[in-house]
């Protein structure tokens, strides 16, 4: 099934292709947001061949370059008395190291996982931030494929660490929550834990991030388009209210974007801690 043209994105339709307003004989349904707001025509390649490069891919690439470039610029020549850029980078790095990794895994065990967790946090945060950056205005993590791949990286790390630390038998005890004190309900409890840890865990890890970014972007687009649609006649008053909601939602999204990046890495550390903990 072919993707619709990029111009099917309501924000782009709104800006360039329609003068649809209330009282003009057209309905809001004609310009309202929907799933087509998350589909983009290839910038390069052919969608039919599944070999193409589109806007979310471009934003993911640019986001990676920005994060890498920022830390490279901050730490390429570290100073004992840090400059402004190094100070900001150190504050961000130290917040994740001490506030997330050390608090969850512990300093001794967690130090080796700090680079992974810091990288995940700033990458996810940058992918979320694209939602409110002019021209980009799209959170990459609102497409399920991106959170899913990140969640799978964490999942594979958790499985490998559990096998390495617990051994084969210990791995299965760990993922099934084996506890002889449960008595007769032990088989049922082990089945539920096995299903939860091996199948549900990566799914919920990805969906939590995806769903929040998807919903946030939909609301932003909804109020933005509504502001334009209502900008006619007496509808101007309602357009003003809708525009205020755009500002409120943008501020709220700033908070949610950072929070979801934090929650994603907090869960990552929780899974790693569970892999390293001795099973009793």
N, C-alpha and C positions, 0 to 999 in steps of 0.2 A: 504494500500500500504506500503510495507516494506521500511524502511530506508536503503540506501546503506551502506556498511561497512565503517568504519572510514577511511580506506585506500583510499576511493574515494575522500577524501579531497586532493586537488591538492598539498598543501604544504607537506603533508605526502607522497603522491605519488612521488613528486619531490625528497624528501630526501631519500626514502628507496627503491623505486620500479622501477625506470625508468632511463635510460641513454639517453632519447630523447633529441636531440639537432638539431639545424638547420643544413642542409646539410647532415643529417644522414638518410634521407628517411622517417622521421616522421614529422607530422604537429603540429603546436602549438595548434590546436584544441584538440589534444589528451591529453594535459596536462593543458589546459587553465582553469581558475576558472569559477565557475558557481554556481547555487543554491546548488549543492552538497557540496560546501565549507562550508555550514551552517548546514549540517546534520551530526549527530554523532551516531555511534553505542552505545548502552547502555553499561555502565561500570558495571551495575548491573540490573537484571530484564530482561523482554522480551518486545520488542517494539510492538509486536502484541497484547499484553494485555494492552498496554498503561499504564503499571505500571513499570517504570524503572527509572534509574538514569544515566545521561550522563554527558559529559564534561561541557557544559554550566551550568548545575545544580551544579556541583562540584565547578565551579568558582564562582557562585553566593553565595554558602555557604561559601567558603573561603573568599570571599570579605566581607561578613557580619561579619565574625569572625575578619578579619583584622581591619575593621572600629571600631567595638565594642572594640576590644582589644587595639587599639591605644588610644581611648579616656579614656578607663578605666585606662590604664597605665599612661596617662598624668594627670588625675584628681583624682586618688585614694588617693593621699596624697598631696593635693594642698598646695603650698607654697606662702607666701606673695611676696617673691622674686623668681619668677618662674625659674625652670631649663629649659634646651633647649627643651625637649619634651613638657613640659607644655606650654612653650612660643609659640611653633609652633601650638599646639592645640588651645590655646587661640586666636591666630591670625586668624586661620581658622574660629573658632566659631564666633569671633567678626566681621569678614568680612561679614558673612552671616546675622548675627543679625542686624548690623547697616547699611550695604550696600544694603541689600535686604529687610529684614522684616520691619525695622523701616522706611525705605524710601518709602515703598509701603503701608504698613498697618498703620504705626504710632507706636510710642513707647508704648503708653498706651494700645491700643488694640492688638498690635502685639506681646507683650512679651510672652503671653501664647502659641503662635504658633512657637516660635523660635526652640524648640526641634524637632518638626515635620519637619520644613524646613531644619534645619541643617542636620538631619538624611537623608532626601531625597537627599540633595546635595552631601554629601560624599559617600552615597551608589551608586548613579548614576555615580559619578566621578570614583569610584573604578571599577564599572562594565565596564566603558569605557576604563580605563587604562589597563585592561587585554589584550587589542589589541596589545600593544607594549612590554609586559612583556615576556621575553624568556620562552619557553616551553608552556605557556598558549596561547599567541598569538591569542586571539579571544575575541572580545568585546561582552559581554553577552547581551548588549542592542541591538545588531544587530538581535536578535530574537524577533519578535514583541510581544510575550507573556509577556516579562518582562516589557517593557515600558507601555504596556496596563494595567497590574495589578497596576503599580504605578500611572498611570493616573486615574484609577478607584478609587483608595484610595483618591486621591485629589478630584475627582468628588463627591464621597459620602460625603466627608467632606464639600464641598461647598454646596451641597443640604441640609444637616442637619443644617448647620449654617444659611443658608438663611431662612429655615422654622422657626428655633429657634428665629432668630432676627426679621424677617419681619412678621411672622404669615402666615396663609394659604393664605389669599387674597394678602398680600404683596409679598409672594413668587411668585405668578403667575404674579403680576405686574412687579416684578424684572426680571424674566426670559423672559417675553414677551416685555419688554421695553415699557410698557404702558405709553403713553403721549398724553393727549387729544388735545394738540396743533397741532398734526399731521393731524387732521381733517379726510378727506375722505380716506386717505391712511393708517389710523391707523390699520384696520384689516389686511391688507397685511403686514405691518411692524411688527405687533405682531406675525404673522405666521412665518415670516422669522426669527425673534429673537428667537421664541420658538424652531424652528427646529435647529437653530445654537447653542443655549445654551444647550439644553437637549440631542441632538444627535451628533452634529458635534464636540462640544468642547472636550469631552474625546478622540475622534478619532484623532483629529489634535494634541492634546497634546502628545499623544503617538507616532504618526507617525513622528512628527518633530524630535524626538530623535532617533527613529528606523532608519529612512531613512538616516540620516547623518552617523550613525555608520555602517550601511549596506554598503553604498557607499564607505566610507573610508576603510573598511576592504577589500572590493572587489578590490580597487585600489592598496592597499598594496600587496595583494596576486598576482595580475596581474603583477606588476613590479618585484616582487620577482621571480616568475616563469619565466618571460621573461628574467631576468638576467641569469638564469641557462640555459634556452633554447638556448640563443644566444651565450653561452660560447663555441664556437667551430670555429676554423679557423678565417677567417676575421671578423666573427660575434662577436669576443671578444671586438672590439671597441664599437659595439652597446650594448654589455652586460655591458660595463662600464657606458654608458649613462643611461641604465636602472637601474643600481645599485645606481647611483647618485639620480635618481628619488625615489628609495626606501628610501634613507636617507632624501630627501626633504619631502616626504609624511609622514614619521615618525614624523619629526619635526612639520609638519602642523597638524597631527593628535593629537599631544600633546595639541596644542592650541584648536582644535575643541572639544576635549574630555572635557576640562574644561569649554569651552564656552557653550556646550550643557547642561551640568549639571547646569550651572548658568541660562540659559534660562528656563530650566524646573522648577526650584524653583521660578524664577521671575514670570512666568505665574501662578504658584501655589499661590503666594502671591497676585497677581492681582485678581484671582478668589475669594480668601478669603476676600480681601478688598471689592469686589463687593457685597459679601454676607452680610458684616457688614454695608455697607453704607446705609444711609436712602434713601428710594425711594421718589422722588418728582413728 
